[in-house]
Amino acid sequence: MAATIKPVGVLKAYIDNRPEAPVEPGRTIRQTLKDLGIPPELVALALVNEVVQEKAYVVQDGDVVKVIAVIGGG
């Protein structure tokens, strides 16, 4: 069984503007982001099954990982 990543906002551009993508379990969120070409430093918040997790969290079968970008402004 795969896991799913759901980038929010500008992060969707890294997965061709799709709402979600399947990812392999057994890797950290940080590694998964790198595999997808998403710079981990752009991610301000990671939610796994709606619970806040660190980027060191190891993705498990069936997880839904939502990542939200850093928001800047001035």
LINKALIN-V330696 format. One record per residue. PHI is phi in whole degrees, -180 to 180 (NA if undefined). PSI is psi in whole degrees, 0 to 359 (NA if undefined). D_CENTER is the distance of its C-alpha to the mean C-alpha in Angstrom with 1 decimal. Layout:
phi->PHI psi->PSI d_center->D_CENTER
phi->PHI psi->PSI d_center->D_CENTER
This chain:
phi->NA psi->140 d_center->17.3
phi->-94 psi->170 d_center->13.8
phi->-107 psi->172 d_center->10.5
phi->-130 psi->139 d_center->8.5
phi->-113 psi->138 d_center->5.0
phi->-126 psi->92 d_center->6.1
phi->-71 psi->145 d_center->5.7
phi->-111 psi->143 d_center->8.7
phi->65 psi->228 d_center->11.8
phi->-63 psi->339 d_center->12.2
phi->-68 psi->339 d_center->8.7
phi->-61 psi->331 d_center->9.9
phi->-59 psi->332 d_center->12.6
phi->-73 psi->344 d_center->10.6
phi->-121 psi->40 d_center->10.6
phi->60 psi->36 d_center->14.2
phi->60 psi->21 d_center->13.6
phi->-78 psi->153 d_center->12.9
phi->-73 psi->338 d_center->11.5
phi->-160 psi->166 d_center->9.3
phi->-147 psi->144 d_center->9.4
phi->-74 psi->145 d_center->10.6
phi->-136 psi->157 d_center->9.4
phi->-80 psi->133 d_center->11.9
phi->-72 psi->166 d_center->12.2
phi->95 psi->359 d_center->13.9
phi->-118 psi->155 d_center->11.6
phi->-71 psi->163 d_center->9.9
phi->-59 psi->317 d_center->6.3
phi->-58 psi->313 d_center->8.1
phi->-64 psi->320 d_center->9.7
phi->-63 psi->317 d_center->7.1
phi->-60 psi->314 d_center->5.8
phi->-61 psi->319 d_center->9.7
phi->-59 psi->326 d_center->10.5
phi->-88 psi->356 d_center->9.0
phi->83 psi->14 d_center->10.8
phi->-92 psi->118 d_center->8.3
phi->-63 psi->119 d_center->10.2
phi->-56 psi->330 d_center->8.7
phi->-70 psi->346 d_center->11.6
phi->-81 psi->348 d_center->10.5
phi->-94 psi->118 d_center->7.9
phi->-89 psi->331 d_center->10.3
phi->-147 psi->134 d_center->8.9
phi->-122 psi->128 d_center->6.4
phi->-116 psi->129 d_center->8.1
phi->-114 psi->116 d_center->8.8
phi->52 psi->42 d_center->11.6
phi->70 psi->15 d_center->12.3
phi->-116 psi->131 d_center->12.9
phi->-62 psi->132 d_center->11.7
phi->-135 psi->156 d_center->10.7
phi->-76 psi->160 d_center->11.0
phi->-69 psi->348 d_center->8.8
phi->-83 psi->354 d_center->11.7
phi->-60 psi->135 d_center->11.0
phi->-90 psi->120 d_center->11.7
phi->-66 psi->133 d_center->10.0
phi->-109 psi->162 d_center->13.0
phi->-52 psi->133 d_center->14.5
phi->84 psi->353 d_center->13.9
phi->-65 psi->147 d_center->10.8
phi->-116 psi->114 d_center->8.8
phi->-106 psi->117 d_center->5.4
phi->-105 psi->129 d_center->5.3
phi->-120 psi->136 d_center->4.2
phi->-120 psi->135 d_center->7.7
phi->-76 psi->158 d_center->9.6
phi->-64 psi->137 d_center->12.7
phi->-111 psi->127 d_center->15.7
phi->-115 psi->164 d_center->18.9
phi->-178 psi->179 d_center->22.4
phi->-158 psi->NA d_center->25.9
